[in-house]
C-alpha cells in the first residue's frame, strides 16, 4: 500500500467536511439577503435599491476574487480562510444590526470582498491536499454544498422568519 492510499481516508474525513461546511455557509450568505424580506420593509428599501445592494455584494466579490487567490497561493490559505471567517462573522452580525441603507450597502460590499477569497482558497486547499485523480471528486463535494445548503436553509430560514420575523 502506498502513502496516498494510507492518507486518502483521513484527508476525505477530516478536510472535506470543513471545506464543504465553509463553502456552504458562504453560499448561504449569498442567498440569505434574498430571504430577508422584512429588512426591506424596516429600512424602506425599494426594489431598485435592493438590486443595488445585491450588485454591491457581487461587485466586491468580483473585484477581490483574483487578489484573494493570489494571496492564498503566495502566502497562506489557512490564514486567509481563518481571517475571512472571523471578518465574515462580524459582517454578518453587523448586517443584523443595520439601521440605514448606506450602512447596509457598505456592509454587503465589504462582505463581498471578504467572501471573494473563500472559493479560490477552497480550490487551492483541495489542490494541495488531493491528488489530480481525486480533485474532481473533491470539487464535486465542494460545489454540491451550494444546492444542498439552499435547500436545507430555505426551510430553516422560512421557519425562523415565521417565528421571529
N, C-alpha and C positions, 0 to 999 in steps of 0.2 A: 504494500500500500504506500503510495507516495504522499508527500506532505500536503498537497492540495486536497486529496481525498480525506485526510485526517482533519483539516481545518474547515472544510465545507460546512458540516453541520453547525459548528459553533458560530461561524460567520452568518449563516442564514438565521439562526435562532436568536442571536444577540443583536445583530445590526439591523436586519430588515424590519423588525417591529418598531425600532426607534425611527428609522428612515420613513417608514410607512406613516406612523403617527405624526411625525413632524410635518411632512408634506401634506398630509390630510388636513391638519389644523390650518396650515397656510391656505389651502384651497377653500376651506370652510370660511375663512375670513374674507376671501374674495366674494363669496356668495352671501355672507352674513348681512351685509349692508342692505341687500335687497329684501331681506326678511324684516328689517326694522321699519315697518310701515309707520308706526306711531311716531318715530322721530321726525318724520316729515311734517306731521300734524303739529307736534310740540314746538318745532322751530319755525314753522311756516315755510317749509321748503317747497318750492314749486317743482313741477316735473322737469323743467329745464335746468333748474339748479341741482336737482338730484342727479341728472345726467352729467352735469359738470363735475359734481363731487366724485362720481364713478370714474369719469375720464381723468380726473386729477390723480386718483389712485393708480390707474394704469399708466399715466404719464411718468410718475415716479418709478414705477415698475419697469417701464421701457427704458428710461434713461440710465438706470443704475444696475441693470442685469449684467451687462458686459463688465463694467468696473468691479462689480461684486465677484464675478467669476475669475477675473484677473487676480484679485486679492486672494481668493481661495486657492488658486494654483500657486501663486508666488509665496504666500505667507502660510496661513494655517486654516484648513477647512473647519476644524473643530472649534477654534477660537471664533471664527466668523459666525458659525451656526450658534454658538453659545451667546455671543453678543447680540445677534439678531433676535434670538428667542427672548432675551431679557428686555430689549427695547420694544419688541413686538408686543409683549405682555403689557408694558407700560402704555403704549399707544392704544391698545385695545381697551385698557381700563379708562384711559382719558376719553376715548370715544363715548363711553357710557356716561361721562360727566359733562359733556359739552353743553353750553348754554346759548351758543350763537353759531351762525352759519360759517363765518370766516374761520373760527377755530376748528370746526368740523372739517372744512376744506384743507386746512393746514395739516391736521392730524391724518387725514386719509392720504394726502400726498406723502407725508413722512412715512406712513405705514407702507405705502407702495415701494418707497426707497428701501426700507428695511427688508420687506419680503422679496425684493428682487434678487437678493443673494441666495435665497433658500433653494430654489430649484437647481441652479447651476451647482451649488455646493453639494446637494444630494447626488447629482450625477457624477461629480468629481469624486465624492466619497465612494460611490458604487464602483467607479473605475479603478479606485485604489485598492479596494478590498476584494473585488471579484475578478475572476479570470475573464478573458474575452468570450469564452464559451458560456459563461454564467451571466454575463451582463444583460443580455436581452431579457432573460427571466427576471432578474433583479429590477430592471427598468419597468417591466410589466407590473410587478408588485407596487412599485412606486406610483406609477400612473393610475393603477387600479384604485388607489386611495381616493381619487377625485370623485368618481360617481358613487362609490360606496359611502363616502363621507356626506355628500349632499343628500343621498337617500336617507341615511340614518338621522342626520342632524335636522333635516327638514321636518321630520316627525317630532323630534325632541323640541326644536325651536317653536313649532306650532303650539305644542302643549305649554311651553313656558310663556309664550305670548298670551295665550288664553288665560293662564293662571295669574300672571303678574303684569300684563300689559306692556 
